[in-house]
Amino acid sequence: MPTTSLSGSEFFEILGQYDPVAVRSHSINTRCYVDPKFLQIEREQVFCRSWQFLCHEEKLRETGSYVTMAVAGQPIVALRGRDGELRAFYNVCKHRGHELLKEQGQIRRITCPYHAWTYDLDGALVNAPRSEYLENFDRKTICLERVQVEVFCHLVFVNLDADAVSLAEQSGNLAHEVMEYAPDLERLTFSTRLTYRIRANWKAVVDNFLECYHCPVAHKGFSSMIDMDTYKVRTHGIYSSHMAKARVGVNDAYNIADATVTDHAVWFLWPNLTLMRYPGRGNFMVWRFYPLDEQETWEEFDFFFETAEPNESEKEALEFIDEVLQPEDIGLVESVQRGMNTPAFNSGRYMVDIEGSGASEHAVHHFHGLILDAYRRASEAKA
């Protein structure tokens, strides 16, 4: 696959006055939020090389169970083999390239809907109709193309990069942190998915998520539920953690009077994923940001509860997120995107404090550093 290159001058334009030390740094240049060239670089250098969430492992526990998705535009399928092994493949037939499976389900074998080429659950070709008339056709040498797959904290991830280091190794202490706050994650079940189409670059959406400097101003309901004095943000390699305690008593968000979970525990995992545990009953959320183009983002927000049917408090929480919190954030990032499309703004300061509070933007600075590493690779590829 050809690699999009970046000239040294383009890299330094984006770098601008960014400094590795957050308290003296400006943010990266807005050109990377509005120029389609930078999204192409991100697809090649970020999304094709990073671990992407697929599903909770509950969907792939049974033999023949499968789930499909697209990663950086590439169709992928993960499935459970007869030997119990979890495998992932490009969801593409080796005959004419037709996609093999759709959405999710359970199968005994994989049969292409185009010409009925059939593969076993380990990806090996078992039948190609009329191939007996061919010379030098050995079906034993034909197998679906493998993709890396990994179960991490009971969640399934895939990676298009065959040489990628495992997510467990890349992410340091993240698994320990997640399981410490969500020891019931294995037993939780999928309940609800919320989706949003946002007129903003995916990085603008991530930037907004990574700081709560705006929360007291823009999220009155959320701020009434969280004790902002306890809000701490820490950065670690390819993730950051965002932790706070819930306020005891009445709030303007949703009822947590009978909550068994009293922590607001959130992690951002590079490049486009957040893992969340909100106050309430046992719960977990997985939130993804997918670029549609340089000006639009598709969000998927999966909720896992103790039961597939949410209880009344969970319905109230879902309503708050869907009808209050998300519209507030979407309005913010769409306004930012409009501002980035003007000549009036190309960079700004990170507001950072040494305590690492929720009001500090050092996690945004950390994220931008990872983005710049990807742009640097593209710049070096040209040389």
C-alpha positions in Angstrom: 0.0 0.0 0.0 1.5 3.4 -1.0 2.3 5.7 1.9 1.3 9.4 2.0 4.4 11.5 2.6 4.7 14.7 4.5 7.4 17.2 3.7 9.6 18.6 6.4 8.1 22.1 6.0 4.5 20.7 6.3 5.5 18.8 9.5 7.0 21.9 11.1 3.9 23.9 10.1 1.8 21.5 12.1 4.3 21.3 14.9 4.2 25.1 15.2 5.0 26.1 18.8 4.2 22.7 20.3 6.6 21.9 23.1 7.1 18.5 24.9 6.5 20.4 28.1 2.8 21.2 28.3 3.1 24.3 30.4 5.0 26.1 27.7 3.3 24.6 24.7 0.9 25.7 22.1 -1.5 23.2 20.4 -0.8 21.7 17.0 -1.8 23.7 13.9 -5.5 23.5 12.8 -4.5 22.5 9.3 -4.4 18.9 10.4 -8.1 19.3 11.4 -9.3 20.6 8.0 -6.8 19.3 5.3 -7.8 15.8 3.9 -4.1 14.9 3.5 -3.7 14.6 7.2 -6.6 12.3 7.6 -5.0 10.0 4.9 -1.8 10.0 6.9 -3.7 9.2 10.1 -5.4 6.3 8.4 -2.1 4.9 7.3 0.1 5.7 10.3 -2.5 5.5 13.1 -5.6 3.5 12.3 -3.8 0.8 10.3 -1.3 0.4 13.1 -3.3 0.5 16.2 -5.6 -1.8 18.2 -9.3 -1.2 17.3 -12.2 -2.4 19.5 -14.5 -5.0 18.0 -16.8 -6.2 20.7 -17.2 -7.7 24.2 -16.0 -11.2 24.3 -19.5 -12.4 25.1 -20.3 -12.2 21.4 -17.5 -14.6 20.4 -17.6 -17.3 23.1 -19.4 -20.0 21.1 -17.9 -22.0 18.3 -18.7 -20.4 15.0 -19.7 -17.1 16.5 -18.4 -14.1 14.4 -18.4 -10.3 14.3 -17.5 -8.1 11.4 -16.3 -4.5 11.3 -14.3 -2.1 9.1 -10.9 -0.9 10.2 -9.5 2.0 8.3 -11.9 1.0 5.5 -10.7 -2.6 5.5 -13.4 -5.3 6.1 -12.5 -7.6 9.0 -14.1 -10.6 10.6 -13.3 -12.3 13.9 -14.6 -15.7 14.8 -14.3 -18.6 17.3 -12.9 -21.8 15.8 -13.8 -25.4 16.5 -10.5 -25.7 18.5 -11.6 -22.8 20.7 -9.1 -20.3 19.2 -10.2 -16.8 18.4 -9.0 -15.7 14.9 -9.5 -12.7 12.8 -9.2 -12.4 9.0 -9.8 -9.9 6.2 -13.4 -10.5 5.4 -12.6 -11.1 1.7 -12.9 -14.2 -0.5 -9.6 -15.4 -2.1 -11.5 -16.0 -5.4 -12.7 -12.5 -6.5 -12.5 -10.5 -3.4 -16.2 -10.5 -2.4 -17.0 -9.9 1.2 -17.8 -13.1 3.0 -19.9 -12.3 6.1 -22.1 -9.4 7.3 -22.7 -8.0 10.7 -22.6 -10.8 13.3 -24.0 -14.3 13.9 -23.0 -17.9 14.1 -21.9 -20.3 11.3 -20.5 -23.8 10.8 -18.5 -22.7 7.8 -17.8 -19.6 5.8 -19.4 -19.6 2.4 -18.9 -16.8 -0.1 -22.3 -15.5 -1.3 -20.8 -14.8 -4.8 -19.5 -18.2 -6.1 -19.9 -20.4 -3.0 -16.2 -20.8 -2.2 -16.3 -22.3 1.3 -13.8 -22.0 4.2 -13.5 -23.7 7.5 -13.5 -21.7 10.7 -9.7 -21.6 10.7 -9.7 -19.8 7.3 -8.6 -22.8 5.2 -10.4 -23.3 1.9 -12.4 -26.5 1.9 -14.4 -26.3 -1.4 -14.1 -24.3 -4.6 -16.9 -25.4 -7.0 -15.5 -26.6 -10.4 -11.9 -26.3 -9.3 -11.5 -29.9 -10.3 -11.2 -28.8 -13.9 -8.2 -26.5 -13.2 -4.5 -27.3 -13.5 -2.1 -26.5 -10.6 -4.9 -25.6 -8.2 -4.1 -26.8 -4.7 -6.8 -25.7 -2.3 -4.6 -26.7 0.7 -2.4 -23.7 0.0 -5.3 -21.2 0.0 -6.4 -19.6 3.3 -8.0 -16.3 4.3 -5.6 -13.6 5.3 -5.0 -13.4 9.0 -5.3 -10.2 11.1 -4.0 -9.9 14.7 -6.7 -10.3 17.3 -6.5 -10.0 21.1 -8.8 -10.2 24.1 -8.0 -7.4 26.5 -10.0 -6.9 29.7 -12.7 -9.2 28.2 -12.9 -6.9 25.2 -11.9 -8.0 21.7 -9.5 -5.9 19.6 -8.0 -6.3 16.1 -4.9 -4.8 14.5 -4.1 -4.6 10.8 -0.4 -4.3 11.5 1.1 -7.9 11.5 4.1 -6.6 13.4 2.2 -4.7 16.1 3.1 -5.3 19.7 0.3 -6.8 21.8 -2.1 -4.3 23.3 -1.4 -5.8 26.8 2.3 -5.0 26.3 1.7 -1.6 24.7 -0.7 -0.3 27.3 1.3 -0.9 30.5 -0.8 -0.9 33.6 -4.1 -0.2 31.9 -5.5 -3.7 32.2 -4.8 -3.7 36.0 -6.5 -0.3 36.4 -9.6 -1.3 34.4 -10.1 -4.5 36.2 -9.6 -2.9 39.6 -12.4 -0.5 38.9 -14.6 -2.9 36.9 -14.0 -6.4 38.3 -17.4 -7.5 37.0 -16.6 -6.6 33.3 -16.6 -10.3 32.2 -20.2 -10.8 33.5 -21.7 -7.6 32.1 -23.8 -7.9 28.9 -24.4 -5.6 26.0 -27.5 -3.4 26.5 -27.6 -0.3 24.3 -25.7 1.4 21.5 -26.0 5.2 20.9 -24.6 6.6 17.6 -24.0 10.2 16.5 -22.8 11.8 13.3 -20.8 14.9 14.2 -19.7 17.7 11.9 -16.1 17.9 13.3 -12.8 16.3 12.8 -12.3 13.2 14.9 -9.3 14.8 16.8 -11.5 17.7 17.8 -13.9 15.2 19.4 -11.1 13.5 21.2 -9.6 16.9 22.4 -13.0 17.8 23.9 -13.2 14.4 25.7 -9.7 14.7 27.2 -10.3 17.8 29.4 -12.9 18.9 31.9 -11.8 22.5 31.8 -15.1 23.1 30.0 -17.3 21.0 32.3 -18.4 23.6 34.9 -19.2 26.0 32.0 -20.8 23.7 29.5 -22.0 20.6 31.5 -23.9 21.9 34.6 -25.7 18.6 35.1 -22.6 16.4 34.8 -20.7 18.8 37.1 -23.4 18.5 39.7 -22.9 14.7 39.9 -19.1 14.7 40.0 -17.0 16.0 42.9 -14.7 18.1 40.7 -12.3 18.6 43.6 -11.4 14.9 43.3 -11.0 14.9 39.5 -7.5 13.8 38.5 -6.0 13.1 35.1 -2.9 11.0 34.5 -1.1 10.3 31.2 0.7 6.9 30.6 2.2 5.9 27.3 -0.7 5.3 25.0 -3.5 6.0 27.4 -4.7 8.5 30.0 -6.9 8.0 33.1 -9.6 10.4 34.3 -10.9 9.7 37.8 -13.3 11.4 40.2 -15.7 10.6 42.9 -19.5 11.0 42.6 -21.3 13.6 44.7 -23.4 12.0 47.4 -27.0 13.2 47.3 -29.2 14.9 44.7 -27.8 16.1 41.4 -29.1 17.5 38.1 -27.9 14.6 35.9 -29.6 11.3 37.0 -30.4 9.4 40.1 -27.5 7.7 41.8 -29.0 7.4 45.3 -28.8 3.6 45.2 -25.5 3.4 43.3 -23.1 0.5 44.0 -20.5 2.2 41.7 -19.5 5.6 43.1 -16.5 6.3 40.9 -16.3 8.2 37.7 -13.5 6.1 36.1 -12.6 6.8 32.5 -9.6 5.9 30.3 -8.7 7.2 26.9 -6.9 4.5 24.8 -5.0 5.7 21.7 -6.1 6.5 19.2 -9.9 6.7 19.2 -11.3 4.8 22.2 -12.6 5.5 25.7 -13.5 3.0 28.4 -15.8 4.3 31.0 -17.4 3.3 34.4 -20.0 5.8 35.6 -21.8 6.0 39.0 -24.7 3.7 39.2 -25.2 -0.1 39.1 -22.5 -2.3 37.7 -21.7 -0.9 34.2 -19.1 -0.3 31.5 -19.1 1.8 28.4 -17.0 1.7 25.3 -17.0 4.9 23.2 -15.3 5.1 19.7 -14.6 8.0 17.3 -14.3 7.1 13.6 -13.4 9.6 11.0 -15.8 9.8 8.1 -13.8 12.5 6.4 -11.6 15.4 7.6 -14.8 17.4 8.7 -17.0 14.6 10.1 -16.9 11.9 12.8 -19.0 8.9 13.5 -19.4 8.0 17.2 -20.5 4.7 18.6 -21.3 4.4 22.3 -21.9 0.9 23.7 -23.3 0.3 27.1 -22.8 -2.9 29.1 -25.0 -3.5 32.2 -25.7 -6.3 34.7 -28.8 -7.1 32.5 -29.5 -6.5 28.9 -32.6 -4.5 29.8 -31.6 -1.3 31.7 -33.2 -0.6 35.0 -35.0 2.7 35.6 -31.9 4.5 36.8 -29.9 3.3 33.8 -32.7 4.5 31.5 -32.5 7.8 33.2 -28.7 7.8 32.7 -29.0 6.9 29.0 -31.5 9.7 28.5 -29.2 12.2 30.2 -26.3 11.1 28.1 -28.3 11.1 24.8 -30.4 14.1 25.3 -28.3 16.4 27.4 -24.6 15.5 27.7 -23.9 14.5 24.1 -25.8 17.4 22.5 -23.8 19.7 24.7 -20.5 18.2 23.6 -21.5 18.0 20.0 -22.5 21.6 19.9 -19.0 22.5 21.4 -16.9 20.5 18.9 -18.9 21.5 15.9 -18.4 25.1 16.9 -14.7 24.5 17.3 -14.6 22.9 13.8 -16.2 25.9 12.3 -13.6 28.1 14.0 -10.8 26.0 12.7 -12.1 26.5 9.1 -11.5 30.3 9.5 -8.3 32.2 9.2 -8.8 33.6 12.7 -7.5 30.6 14.6 -4.6 28.2 13.9 -3.3 27.3 17.4 -3.8 28.0 21.1 -2.3 27.4 24.6 -3.0 24.4 26.7 -4.3 25.4 30.1 -2.3 23.2 32.4 -1.9 22.9 36.2 0.7 20.9 38.1 -1.9 19.0 40.1 -3.2 17.2 37.1 -6.8 18.2 37.8 -9.8 17.7 35.6 -9.6 21.3 34.6 -6.1 20.8 33.2 -5.5 20.1 29.4 -2.3 18.1 29.7 -4.1 15.0 28.4 -4.9 16.9 25.2 -1.2 17.8 25.0 -0.3 14.1 25.5 -2.7 13.1 22.7 -1.3 15.7 20.3 2.2 14.3 21.0 1.1 10.9 19.8 -0.5 12.5 16.7 2.8 14.3 16.0 4.7 11.0 16.3 2.5 9.7 13.4 3.1 12.8 11.3 6.8 12.5 12.0 6.8 8.9 10.6 5.1 10.2 7.5 7.7 12.9 7.2 10.6 10.4 7.6 9.0 8.0 5.1 9.5 10.7 2.4 13.2 10.8 3.1 
